[in-house]
């Protein structure tokens, strides 16, 4: 094991060769190992054209929905190169595979504590809702408040809890933004921030956890919701809290089970949901085609089983990665999932160099499967050859 050039103090790299300069920096406590594409089981069997098309759409929009770390200099150029390649015509499978082999080095990422990464799943839910409040739809969704300030990577807010990721701009400077309980008690009333209304706080909670969704209106139209910010308070896992309270083994605590428990007791649901002080704001996007995926934090549409959410302070949007592991198929069985994916999203609970959230798809079936995924997996990050970030 040798220290890699360009890595921050205290980080280690195993197996580094002549392409050391293209090694990605990773947080302390993780190890990365250079591997050859030919050594990756299943690499040649995957259809790399799928991710090449996603990659050609760009690494991120300007600005993205949620600011991440700056990409290495070579990454945006490679996104542009992929777009030019596709403009010339659809490449064959071998050409698509060689695009990634020739332009990237491959780094296996291992957390020091476990040796393997941890994968969960998420989806785009669909709920009933209304553009006006009523007895059937009393629970509001809010747009982004004008005084909300999001903390960017590298920002220093003296006097603030480091766990806070957003604040409110007040007359005397930044202030702590109201938490979920305060918002539910009326902290945002009178500002005209309501963008639509849902049936109950449980539906809103699920939508906020997933970060996007479809709302079917009473007249049959469907409107799409995209992430527009959050109040900055830390995310608390209600599934973990329910497991603790009711002695449910964590392996048995699925999203379906959590939702059923919350739906069964409105008072209990209100009390438990308030433990998660984080509160997400949305924007309506009626312009999105019904067949397209939701918009991820990078500002681009997500693709089922090809788009992943990563820690935005570790990996830049647009980073390709190879994942391998056994995951539930949603019908009682499991399947191997070795494939090339693309970092296009992030999440409050997605923290660490080998922690990902796999986008499963839209609708209830995808939601059922996503709720079952809590599995170890192997991660290989593809990093542009040559100069690192």
Steps between C-alpha positions, in 0.01 A plus 500: 500500500642839398385857532348629176610834356226759525312335787434694817698424813413172667334332198642180361496326164585137430643367177579832335701481178596743227154660498532627858418855388147388407423360845191657660532644849275325753422570863712372785411150603459370144740314275510503121668244280581529132343221294494412131170496314572146385509385863144616570250214492216579260663810352501380140142369523340833594349737243718807546300693241230569760734695728683655205169660397442629853858624520455687171215704651760673715653463843255749656291802414610854580409538776410152625205456736737429789856629484766231525877503494679623193570224246857418396606704195477208262145391580291773330722470193425128483125567526537733202704240313230238560238737358711551186547124467125438511431786260711317243278192535410227745821318600506124511525329841875446474568865410287615795689271737837618370398862550502439874803270497716745305405818684467389860701316761312261728521521880348255743375687808494319834385650832758416767229394747312243289695436183182536290267782416136534601215545250141606551231566240266791430221572254267764361166464681159598366230644725164665468497871566330830427596852402257632760452401865195299602382254763637221279833676438599702809880445509702769319820467300715811493718661239845628590486797741664817370712537815639145493881488462662168413847430634740420217801267529783702654274761664585591859214615723655597836271440794278254313469131574715331229213254444278780362505517121268799452401817683262794482618846394373742766547870572808428712650235277453125485262331743408137561208407276183363668497122537220264393293543815514879475401489133209269573394741778484791253849651473456550123135606503407817315791488253306345211745211471238225463526338156250215550332291768522129581275258688707467817841560660605139433477550123694825536766327710551227236520761225760697697710189565503412131566860392269502195165366392191507285170643624177391333250783517120456534448576127742223400796719412841413643744760628863425584688620806875555521722576797539872570686506832462404864504672835847366580429302815651148514303208361375240750409148385146422616544135406794473739303675775196274451725194510640617832165587654315185401789251504477429128817347353655757263504242219119484523440876501400579141352822369170316444489396864587849623229661286237248612580572865480877447175478302339293775533768771492869405605617846794263514595597144503870587720442804744270321529709185588807708811318620637560151564874526606520135235647268523500119363763263390435141437666165234398251618393155201458269733506199661161567386222263300230681738231378815670628654425836507749787763773509794415725722737694728540197204656317461211254236223463564177689500156337381189688783273620760723332486822705638511853505752782839556662652713774529836320797596717697196379414421137411760235189465289567325172742247650454154345525202733474122487285335764464129579284327757191290568177703534131406544305469175177616664320167453650304788829408333829672433722568204860589432538862396840556339478813285635839403314789666529878515504735801210738434343560838569540872314468829520611861552144622752410228829558678838339438718389209327163443142590590252523212127517439389317185212657306257213434226671300156658536178375655398252770684194365825694486425631847450150638829381355689813603386455859653151509848605391737535796793291386878491489657545159834556329581838350748590228524870411607604151727806513624702200853403403774756534466799725293454817290762667 
